Amino acid sequence: MVSLDCTLLNFSEKDLFFSIFENYGNDFEYTYKGVFRRTPPPLCPDCGSGMNHNGYNTYSKKNLGSVKIGRYICPLCGEPGEESREFWESLKKEFFSVLNHVYQILRVNHVSYEGISDLMEAIFPRGKDTILRAFTDSVEKAVVPPLEVSYIVHYDEQFPKRGRSQKYRLTLLDNFTAQPIADELHNKKDPNTIKKSTNP
């Protein structure tokens, strides 16, 4: 487990930090200055010598936060290095996936993109065009399971009129999803017509 150098300011957040860094081993640390790095620096990828700590780089996302990622440098060949910031990218991805879910719920309830943008001003400011793109991308990436074949169906008849002519709408419905399997409009309703209609 990564070691945490807690201060009085961040001690109350130690459980959150552990959950963020739970996939890292004992050779990593989160310093009291908020720098994520390896406790013993890694070996140089060029000459194989042990590298030294060399400060950090700051990566930030507007209105969300920032993170300090440790840098290394080789004392022999001068090769620079930096720790992976995979956990930061993962946190951002998880955060924006939650926002995308919020957009979907609001759109299902017929809230406009401008209305969603106004609401997001109180949470995480986003423009309506940004929300539209994020919503569209999330819908395109959604995995829709294929409709399974069901052997239990319901049969329904309706009697619409077209002008003065009586029509017959014959429909087969999936028992579990209530989705139409077959739906046709006919001029008559005799046994042969029903058999043809119910054979999708």
Secondary structure, DSSP 8 states (H G I E B T S, - for coil): --EE---TTTGGGHHHHHHHSTTS-TTEEE-TTSEEEESS--B-TTT--B-EEEEEEEEEETTTEEEEEEEEE-TTT--EEE---HHHHHHHHHHHHHHHHHHHHHHHTT--HHHHHHHHTTTS---HHHHHHHHHHHHHH---------S-EEEEEE--EETTEE-EEEEEEETTT--EEEEEEES---HHHHHHHT--
